[in-house]
Amino acid sequence: MQRYLDYNATCPTLDVALDAMHEAAKHASGNPSSMHWAGRSARRVLDDARDKIADYLNVESGSLVFTSGGTEANNMAIFGCLSMAKKGKVVVSAIEHPSVLQTITYWCERLGHELHLVRPQKNGQMNADTFCGQLDENTVMASLMWANNESGVIQPVQQVVQACNKLSIPVLVDGVQALGKIKLDAGELGADFISFSAHKIGGPKGVGVLVVRRGVQCETWALGGGQERGRRSGTENVPGVAGFAAALGVLNYMDTEAVRDSFEEKLLASMPDVTIHGSDVERVANTSMFTVPGMDGETLLMQLDLAGFAVASGSACSSGKREPSHVLQAMGVDAHASRSSLRVSFGLEHTENDALALVDELVRIRGLLKHMAGL
């Protein structure tokens, strides 16, 4: 029996999203920028989907810029902000997704900005006072994610956004892992930029959105036909956007805390030396990241894969890399322990039986590997 337990990497595409994509591709196949009937039909589908997404997020429809995903949305916000800023300081958490950390580092080096990385507490949660203490009149941008993709820990974005707003500092909030897992209100948050991705909630891959707050200045990301209010030129992915809106329309919060807690309780009972990261602070309900001492995380992952369990050893966007998790290292976990870690992220279809079966398999594999090593 195969069990997919890697929802933070991507969610299986919902039937309602597939149906919406098929309908849009079939009946709205024109270019939404064209003036004829086929173009107008595609434009109606695109505008309706834009309105539905904006309504769900509680933002203005005109603030949405559709992208190819969360990574492009983050790149667009960072480039758009830093390329227009005078030389100054950029404050960013050390646990951001690589699409934020690498992009900010890249543009800071090329544009002459000073990069300040702020580490979280050992539990994986950023101390809001520590982060805000780095903000000053020379700060030209700040970035803090809403929920961490590896640990699942929810970050104090409201306090950080409020502090940035008071100082007129542009702030990016990566909301990719928060959407569908916690109740959120992008309009109330008031960040200058917020990024989301469709495939994290059962929408199609290759579709994302950047929310740009009204009045925020942002350098054009892609020149050409002037689509997306001139911010990102290129013919819009109408079927993809329609699928995104359809997935949001039936969104059920991943209230899998009971399943996650059952997994962690049995895991600790079966292997008391395991460390569960971020367990003493608020996390999204579906995520558990843990370290199994003495075991290589990649080896555990491969053995679980052979047994039919799909889990992760960190960010799926960094798959194939042997470097230890930068998130765990920022939390103060040493490199060896970081390499001994796995991430499990449940979905709504999972039950306590799935969680307990995973623990049983972990215990079996650990025993097997110890026996093979003569331990």
N, C-alpha and C positions, 0 to 999 in steps of 0.2 A: 504493500500500500504506500502510495506517495503522499507526502504532506508538505505543502508549500508554506513555509514559515519565515518569509522574507518580504513582508508587506512594506517595510520602509524603503526597500529598493524599488519595488513597483507593485501595484495591485493588479490582479486579473481584470481585464476589461469587462465592464458590465454590459449585459445584453442591451439595455436601454441606450447606452452610448453607441454601441455598434449599430443599432437600428437607426439612430439619429444621423450617424455618419453615412450610412447607406442611403437614407432618404435624401440627405443634402447632396450627396454625390450624384444621385440619379435625377433629382428634380431641380437642383440649383447648381447646375454645372457651369454656368456662365462666369465670367470675370466680374466680381462685384464693383469694379471701377468702370465697367462699360455702361453706356447709356441705353442700350436696347433692352428689350423685354427679358432676355436671358440674364443680362447683367443685373437688371433691377430685381429679378427673382433671387439671385444669389445675395444681393445686398440686403434684401428683407430678412433672409435667413441669418446673415451675419449680424445685422442690427438687432434682431430679436434675441439672438444668443448673447450678444454683448449686454443688452438690457437685463437679461436674466442673471448673468454672472455678476453684473454691477449691483443688482438688487440683493443678491445673496450676500455679497461682501459689504453692503451698505456704503457704496461709493457712487460717484457720478459715472455715467457711462463713458463720458469723454475722458475720464482719467485712465481708462484701460488701454494698454498697448499689448497686443497679442504677439507672442514670440514663439520660438521653437521649443521652449521649455524653461525650467527654472534657472538653468545655467546661463542661457542667453539673457534672461531677464536680469540676473545679477550683474552680468558683464555690461549690459546696457546702462544700468543705473550707475555703476562705478565709473565707467568711461564718461558717461554723460555729465556726471557731477565733477569729477577730478579734472577733466580736460578744460573746464571753464573756471576752475578755482585758482586763485593766487597761491603761490607756494606757502604751504602750511603743514599742519599736523593732521594725520588721519588716525583715529582711534577705533580699533576693531578687536573683538574678542578672539582669543587664540583657539577657540573651538568651532569657528565657522566652517561651513562646507568649503571644499577646495575651490569651488567656483567663485567664492568670495575672497578667500585668503590669497590664492594665487593671482587673481586678477588685481586685487588691491596692491599686492607686492609689486606686480609688473608695472602698473601705472605710477606708483610712488617712485620707483627707480627711474623711470623715463621722464617723469614730469618734475622731479625734484621735491616731492612731498616727503615729510618725515613720518615714518610708520611707527605707531605705538601699539603693541600687542598687549592685551590685558588678559591675564590668566584667571580661570574660575577658581572657586573653592574646591577642596578635595572631593566634594560630593557632586561636582560637575555643574553647579549652578553659579552663575556670575553674581558677585556682590554688587548691587546697584550703586552703592555709595563709592565703591572702589572704581567702578567704570566711570561714573559721572565725575569723579575726582580728577580724571585725566582730561576732561573737557575744559577748554578755555577759549579766549578770544582769537587764538591762532589756529583753532581746529577748523578744518575745512570739510570734514566728513566723518561720520561715525557709522558703525555697523554692528548689530547684535541680532542673532537669529532668534526666532520665536520658540522653537523647540529643536533640540539637538538630534540629528539624524542617527547618531550612534548610541548615545546613552538614553535618549528620550526625555532628558531633563528639560523642563519648561523654564524659560529665561525671563527675567524681569523687564520685558520690553516697554511696558507702560511707563515705568519710572524713567528709563533711559530716554524714551521719545519725549517725554515732558521736559526733561532737562535740556535736551537738544533744541527743542522748540523755543525755550526761554532764551537760549543763546544764539538762535537763528543758525544752527548748525544742521546741514542736510544729513538725514539719517536713513539708512537702509535697514529694513527688517526682512530677513529671509523667512518667509512663512510657509515654505514648501512642506515641511514635516508637521506643521500645525493644522493645516486644512484637513478637515474630516476627523480629526482626533480630539480637538478641543473646540468649544464654542468660541468663535472669534467675531470681531466687528472691526473690519479694516478702517471704516470711516471714523469710528470712535477713537481708535488708536492714534490716528493723526500723523503717522510717519510720512516722510516725503516720498519714499519708495518702499513698496512691499512686493515681493515676488511669490508666485504660486505656480504649480505645475499640475496638469490634468491627470497624468497617469498615476499619481499618488492617491487618487480617490476613485480609481476605476474608470477614468476617462482614457482617451487615446494617448499614446506616446507621441512625442514631438510637438506638443502644444503647451504653451504656458502663457502667463500674463504678468505684466509689470503694472502695478498701480502707481501712478504718478499724481501726487496731490496737486490740486488746482493752484496755479501761481508759481509752481516750482520750475526753475530754469534747468533745462537738461539739453546737452548737446545732441544733435541729431546722430542717431546710431547707424542708419543706413540710408544713403541717398538714392534717388531714383524717381519713382512715380509719386511720391508724397503721401503714400498710404499711412494709416494710423496717425492722422493729424500731423504728418510730416516727420514723425519721430522714427519710424521704421518703414522704409519703403519696401515694396515687394507685394505681389498678389497674396492676399490673406488665405490661410488654410481654412476655407469655409466648412468642409466636413469635420475637420478636427475641432474647430471652435464649437460647432453644433454638438459634437460628442461631449465636449467639456461641459457645456451648459446642461446637457441631459444628465450627466453624472451628478452634477451639483443638485439637480432637481429632485433626486431620490436619495440624497446623501444621508446615510445613517452614521452617527458617530461610532467610532470603533471602541465601544464600551466593552472592552475585553479584559477589564481589570481582574475579574474573578478568575478567568483562565490564566492570566499572567501570574497572579498571586499563587494559584495552585501549583503552577510550574515552579516558581521560586521556592515555595515552602517544601516541596518534595525534593528539589535539587539540593537545598541546604541540609535536609534530613538525610539524604543519601550520600552527600559529599560535603561534610561540614567545613572543609578548608576552602570551598569556593567563595569568591568575593563577588557580590552583586553591586554594580556601580550605580550610584545615584538613587539607591533604594530609600534613603532617608529624606528625600525632597520630592516635590511634585514632579511627576513624569507623565508623558502621554501613556494611556492605559494599555497600549498593546506591546510596549517595548521592554526588553530585558537584555542588558549587556553584562556579561559575567566573565570572570577569569577562573580557569581550571589550572591550578598550580602544577607545574611539571609537565604540562602537555602543550604541544604546538598547536595553535589555533587552526592553522591551515590543514594540518593532519586530521584534526578532529572534524573539520568541515568536510573534507573529502571522504572520511569514513562514514559520516552521517549521510552524505550524498549517496554513497553506495547502498545505504540502508533505506533510502527513499525520503530522507528529510532534507529540505532546502533551507539552510540558515546562512548567516553571513559572518564574516570576521571583521567587519567595519563598514565603511562606505562602499556601496556597490560601484560608485563612480571611480573608485580607486582599485578595482579588482585587478588581480594579476601582479600587484606590487607587494613586495615583501617588507616594506617599511612598517614599523609598529604604528598603531593608531596615534595620530597627532592629538586627538581628543583626549585619550587616556593619559598621554604624556603631559598634556597641559594640566590635567587633574592631579599630576604628581605620581602617576603610576610608572614604574620603571619599564624600560624597553622589553625586558624578558617577560614580565607579567603581561605587558600589552600584547605580545605575540602569542600569549596563551589565552586570549579572549575570544569570545563569540558573541554575536548579537542575534537574538530571536525577536521577530516582530509578527504578532498574531493578526488574524483577520476575523471578521464576524462569523465565518463558518466554523471556526475552530471551537472545540469543546474541551472540557477538562480531560477527557480521554486522550486527546491529541497531546496535551501538555504532559501528562503522566507518561505517555509512550515515549516522548522525547527524552525524558529523564532516564527511563529504563535503558534506552539505547545509549545515552551518554555514559551511564554506569558500565554497561557491557563493553563499550569501546575503550573506556579508560582502563578497565581491567585487562582487556586483551593487549593493549599497547604496553602496559606495565609488565605483563607476562613475557611479551616478546623482547622487552628490554632487560629481562632478568631481574626485575625489581620486586 
